[in-house]
């Protein structure tokens, strides 16, 4: 659906996870951003930041190369121009569609003067939600989001249902997800066990990907609850990778884990029901 896709990295995990609410691009929806280290939030906070996601051509159409522009502004409408790198990037953009069947990460380039941009191509029309992870200089890690409409033929949306078995095969690897608890608001551990799909031998040489063994993004089925989870042991090499988090409320959630092996990043999706 979007070309020029780059894989998304992670921040190191420090101690126990903690949550902070962040507003969306219109200041309304809150999300949870889990596991970041402590930052001084006195300069820029989510409550006084807004993101605008616009296309140079005015609209985005399917199968057409378009330039996506992202700007971050404070509550007075002033451009925020200074950012710090988080997991080697100034901005990480996660894109999903309405039924969460599509997921990708983009790393737009920064021009140094308040504008991030990247050229992309959408293969299907419809609604997409963009999540921008940023760290304003002197501020706190923030996630800003907005629904964006792409013109063109839309694919049929599928209901989001929990997987009956938490085992997937991706790129010759078999990944099993174990969840320690499925109760909302409880602290839980997500354990990914990664083995060779043919030999069933554990893969113990996972590579560091932007500073950690992997990362996990979680979205509620309505894309309103956003969790970005970091590994408990960032230096782990497999076959197990563990992540600690807490689901904010009951419902169905989509979980994406990303890892790197032999120079290639692979993404594995799961859907689970939380009580």
N, C-alpha and C positions, 0 to 999 in steps of 0.2 A: 504493500500500500504506500509506503514511503521509501523512496530510495535514499542513497547517501546516509544509510544508517550506520551509526557507530555504537559500539557496546558501552554500557554505563558502568562506572566504577563504584567504589564504596569508600566510606570513611572508616577508620579504625573504630573498634568498639572499646569503650572505656567503662569499666564497672557495670553497674546495673543499668538497664534501659530507663530512659525517662521520656516523658511526652511533653510536647508543647503544641499549642493550637496555632494554626496558620490560616490566614484568610485566603480566599481565592482571588482571581483577578478582579472580581467585582466587590470584594470585601465581605462576601457572604459565607461561603462554605468553609467549614473547618476540617483540618486533616491532622493526623498524628505523624510526627517525624521522629523516629525512634533511634536512639543510640549515639547521637552526636556527642562529642566532648563539650565541655563547658565553654561558653563564649560570653563576652560582655554584651548584653542586649540593650545597653543604654543609648546607643547611637541610632541603630535602625532596628525596628521590630516588625513583625508580620502585620501588626495592626495598622501601621502607617505606610505600608508599601503596597503597590498594585502593579501587576504586570499587564502589558498589552501585547497581544499576539496578532500581528497584521501581515498582509501579503502586499508586496510591492505593486502587484497588478490590481489590487483592490479586492479580488476574490480568488479563491483557489478552485481549479477545475481538475477533474480526473485526467490522467495521462498527459498532463502539461507541466513542464518544468516551471516551478514558481519559487520566488524568493520569499522566505519566511523571515520576518523581523520581530524581535522581542526587545521591549524596553521596560525598564523598571523605574517607577516613579514614586516619590513620597506623597503624603497626603495633601501637599500643596501643589502638586503637579510638576515638581522639579525632577529632572532626570537624576537617577543615581548612577554615578560614573566610576566609582571605585569598588572593586570586588577582590576578595581573597580566593585563592584556589582551594577547593575542597576535592580530595582525591584526584588531584592533578588537573582539574578543569575549573573554569570560572562559572560555567553554567551547565547543568545536566538537564536535559529535557526528556521526559517520558511521555509517550503518546499511546493512547488506547482508543479503541472504537467503542460503540455503544454496548455491544454484547461481550466486550473484553476478549474477543477471539483474536484480536490484533494487539500486539504490544511491541514497542521498540524504544530505543534510546537514541537521541541525537545530541551531538555536541556542537552547537553553533559557534561560529567564530566571533570574537569580540573586536570591535574597531577602536576601542580605547576611549570612545566618546559617548558611551551610553547606549550603544546599539549592538545587539547580537543578531547575526543573520546566517542563514544556510539555504541553499537551493535544494528543493525536494520535489518529489513526484508522487501524487496520490493515485493509486490504482482503482479505488472505489470511492464513491461519494458517500455523504452522510455526516453524522456528527462524530467528532473526535474530541477527546479531552486532553489538553496539554498541561503537564505539570512541570514547572520550572523550579529546580533546586538551586539556590544561590546562597552566597555568604557575603553580604555587604561588608566592606571594610569597617572594622570596629563594631560590627553588629553580631547578630546571631544567625545560625543556619535557618533558612526560610524556604518554604514551599508555597508557590503561588500557582493557581490553576484557572483554566477557563475552557468552556466548550467552544469549539470552532466548527463551522459548517463548511463542508467541501461540496461543491456542485458537481453533479454527474450521477450516473447510474449507481444505485445502492445495492449491496448484496443483502440477501434475506438474513435477518437477525435470528440467532438461535437462543433458546432459553439457557440461562446460566445455571447448571446443575452440578452438585457435588459429585466428584469421582467416586465410584464404588470401590476402586482399588487404587491406592496411592503408589503406583509403580508406573513409570514411563520409560520408553526407550527413545533416546535422542542421539543422533550422530554416533551410533554404535556403542552407546553407553546406556546401561540400565540404572535408573535412579529411583530409589525408594525413599519416600518421605514418611517420617514418623513424627507424630504430634503428641507431646506429653499430656496435653489436656485440651479439651474442646469447649471449655466454659469461658464465656465472655468475661473480660476484666481480670481473669486470673493470669499470673505469670506463667508462660509456657515456653517449652523448648522445641524448636523445629530441628530435626536431624535429617540431613540428606546423606544417604549411603550410596556411593557411586561405584559401580563395578563394570567390567567389560561385559557387554551384552551376550557375547558368545561363550567366553570361558568362565564367566561369573567370578573372575578374580578381581579383588578390590583394586581400584585405581588409587595408588598412594603417592603419585607424583603430580598432583594438581599444582598448577603454577600460580604464583602471585599475580593477581590481576588488579592493576592500579592500587597496589598496596595491601591487598587482603586476599584470602582464599576464595571469597565469593561474596555475593550480596543477594538480598531478597527484597522484592517489592510486593506489597500486598494491597489489594483494592477490594472494597465491598462491591457487591453486584451492581449497585447504583453509582459506583465510582465517587462516592462522597467521603468515604473513610480511606485515607491514604497512609500506609505504613512503609517506611524505608528502614529495613532492619540490617544490622551489621553483625558480623560473626563474633562469637564468643572468643575464639582463638584465631586471630587474623593470620597467624603464621602456619596454620594447619595445612597439610598437604593431601588429605584424604586418607582412606576412602570416605571417612565421615567428616561432615562440616556441620557445625551446630550454631544455631541462632536463637536468641532469646527475645521475646516480645510479649505483647498482650493485645488481644482483640478488643476494641472499644465497646462493641455491643453485639448481640446475636444477629445471625444472618448467614448468607452465603458469601464466601470470599474467594477471590482468585489469587493464587500465590505463584510468583515467578522467581526461580532461583537461577543465578548466572555464575558460571565457573569457567576456568580456562585450563585446557589440556593440550599439550603439544602445539602451542601457539594459536589455538583456535578457541574462541569463546562460544560456549553453548548455553542455551536457555531452555529451562524445563518448567512447564506450567502445571499447576494442580488447582483443583477447586474443592473447597471443604465447607462443611456446615458447622457453624459455631452456635452453641446453645445460649 
